[in-house]
Structure formats: C-alpha cells, structure tokens
C-alpha cells in the first residue's frame, strides 16, 4: 500500500492530463507549468505529479480500456482513468475518489480481456 492520496495533488494530475489530452498540449510543457504553478509543493509532491502524469500518458490506452472509457477524452473519463491507475498501483482510494472506482471483479475481467487482445498484448507487459 502506498501513502495517502492528497486531493490537491490528484486534482493537479487530472488538470494536467486534461491539458494534454483535451487541449492537445505537449506533456513536458504542461508538467513544467503545473509544477511551477504552486511553489509550496515539495520535491515529493512534484515527483508524484510528474511520475503519475507521465505514467498515465504512457498507459493511456490501457487505463481507458480498464475504466471502460476507451476513446473518450473528457474530464469525467480522465477521473476514471486516474482512479483505475491508482487502483492498479495499490493505492487505498479515499472517499472522494470512490465514485470513479471500478469494481475489482470488473477490473479483473478487463485485465483478462486485455491480455487476449493483440494490441494490448504487444504494447503492454500485462500479467
């Protein structure tokens, strides 16, 4: 289990991903701007934001498949992808993220389906 998820950091991640995938901005520039936006963030907070955003950019298609939002790029689907990412990364989801949670049984079915689909099998090291 990882450390506690802090709402302000998760919101920063979602906002950065929205800029990248909805507004079609470059990830490195978005992250640079996001990290500079709040000088109170320490090195752990900045690392969390950057690592999470880059990981989600890398795994965008798979998290979309797991969250059952495939090609949607709206704020709600981004919240669902982020929540799935935290579930897959073994974070304990706080109450304020519960509405986006995917049930473990559904997540397991989606994992199984992904391992059988050629594009996912080739692109991602699943299971």
C-alpha positions as CSV (number, residue, x, y, z in Angstrom):
1,X,0.0,0.0,0.0
2,X,1.2,3.5,-0.9
3,X,1.0,6.7,1.0
4,X,-2.3,8.6,1.3
5,X,-3.6,10.3,-1.9
6,X,-3.9,14.0,-1.4
7,X,-6.8,15.7,-3.2
8,X,-4.8,18.8,-4.3
9,X,-2.1,16.6,-6.0
10,X,-4.7,14.3,-7.7
11,X,-6.5,17.4,-9.0
12,X,-3.2,18.7,-10.4
13,X,-2.7,15.4,-12.2
14,X,-6.2,15.5,-13.6
15,X,-5.9,19.1,-14.7
16,X,-2.5,18.3,-16.4
17,X,-4.0,15.3,-18.2
18,X,-6.9,17.4,-19.4
19,X,-4.5,20.0,-20.9
20,X,-2.6,17.2,-22.6
21,X,-5.5,15.2,-24.0
22,X,-8.3,17.7,-24.3
23,X,-6.4,20.8,-25.2
24,X,-3.6,18.9,-27.1
25,X,-0.7,20.4,-25.3
26,X,2.8,18.9,-25.0
27,X,3.2,16.8,-21.9
28,X,6.6,18.2,-20.9
29,X,5.4,21.8,-21.1
30,X,2.2,21.0,-19.2
31,X,4.1,19.3,-16.4
32,X,6.7,22.1,-16.2
33,X,3.9,24.7,-15.9
34,X,1.9,22.5,-13.4
35,X,5.0,22.1,-11.2
36,X,5.8,25.8,-11.3
37,X,2.2,26.8,-10.5
38,X,2.4,26.1,-6.8
39,X,5.8,26.9,-5.2
40,X,4.6,25.3,-1.9
41,X,4.9,21.9,-3.4
42,X,7.9,20.0,-2.1
43,X,10.1,17.6,-4.1
44,X,7.9,14.6,-3.2
45,X,4.8,16.3,-4.4
46,X,6.4,17.4,-7.6
47,X,7.8,13.9,-8.2
48,X,4.3,12.4,-7.5
49,X,2.7,14.7,-10.1
50,X,5.3,14.2,-12.8
51,X,5.5,10.4,-12.3
52,X,1.8,10.0,-12.3
53,X,1.1,12.2,-15.3
54,X,3.9,10.5,-17.4
55,X,2.8,7.0,-16.3
56,X,-0.8,7.8,-17.3
57,X,0.3,9.2,-20.6
58,X,2.2,6.1,-21.3
59,X,-0.6,3.8,-20.2
60,X,-3.4,5.9,-21.6
61,X,-5.0,3.3,-23.8
62,X,-4.8,0.5,-21.3
63,X,-6.3,2.6,-18.4
64,X,-9.0,3.7,-20.8
65,X,-9.8,0.1,-21.6
66,X,-9.8,-0.9,-17.9
67,X,-12.0,2.1,-17.0
68,X,-14.3,1.3,-20.0
69,X,-13.9,4.8,-21.4
70,X,-11.7,3.8,-24.4
71,X,-11.6,6.8,-26.7
72,X,-13.3,9.4,-24.6
73,X,-11.2,12.4,-23.6
74,X,-13.4,14.4,-21.3
75,X,-12.8,15.3,-17.7
76,X,-15.0,12.5,-16.3
77,X,-13.2,9.9,-18.3
78,X,-9.9,11.3,-17.1
79,X,-11.0,11.0,-13.5
80,X,-12.0,7.3,-14.2
81,X,-8.6,6.6,-15.8
82,X,-6.7,8.2,-12.9
83,X,-8.7,6.2,-10.4
84,X,-8.0,3.0,-12.3
85,X,-4.4,3.9,-12.3
86,X,-4.4,4.3,-8.5
87,X,-6.3,1.0,-8.1
88,X,-3.8,-0.8,-10.3
89,X,-0.9,0.9,-8.3
90,X,-2.4,-0.4,-5.0
91,X,-3.3,2.9,-3.5
92,X,-6.2,2.9,-1.0
93,X,-8.8,5.1,-2.6
94,X,-10.0,8.0,-0.4
95,X,-13.8,8.6,-0.1
96,X,-13.7,11.4,-2.6
97,X,-12.5,9.1,-5.3
98,X,-14.9,6.3,-4.6
99,X,-17.4,7.4,-7.2
100,X,-14.9,6.7,-10.0
101,X,-13.8,3.3,-8.6
102,X,-14.1,0.3,-10.9
103,X,-15.2,-2.9,-9.0
104,X,-12.4,-5.4,-8.7
105,X,-14.4,-8.1,-10.4
106,X,-14.9,-5.9,-13.5
107,X,-11.3,-4.8,-13.4
108,X,-10.2,-8.5,-13.4
109,X,-12.5,-9.2,-16.4
110,X,-11.0,-6.2,-18.2
111,X,-7.4,-7.4,-17.4
112,X,-8.3,-10.8,-18.8
113,X,-9.8,-9.3,-21.9
114,X,-6.8,-7.1,-22.4
115,X,-4.4,-10.0,-22.2
116,X,-6.3,-11.7,-25.0
117,X,-6.4,-8.7,-27.3
118,X,-3.4,-8.4,-29.6
119,X,-2.8,-4.6,-29.5
120,X,-2.6,-4.7,-25.7
121,X,-0.6,-7.9,-25.5
122,X,2.1,-6.4,-27.8
123,X,2.1,-2.9,-26.4
124,X,1.9,-3.5,-22.7
125,X,3.6,-6.1,-20.4
126,X,0.4,-7.5,-18.9
127,X,0.3,-10.2,-16.3
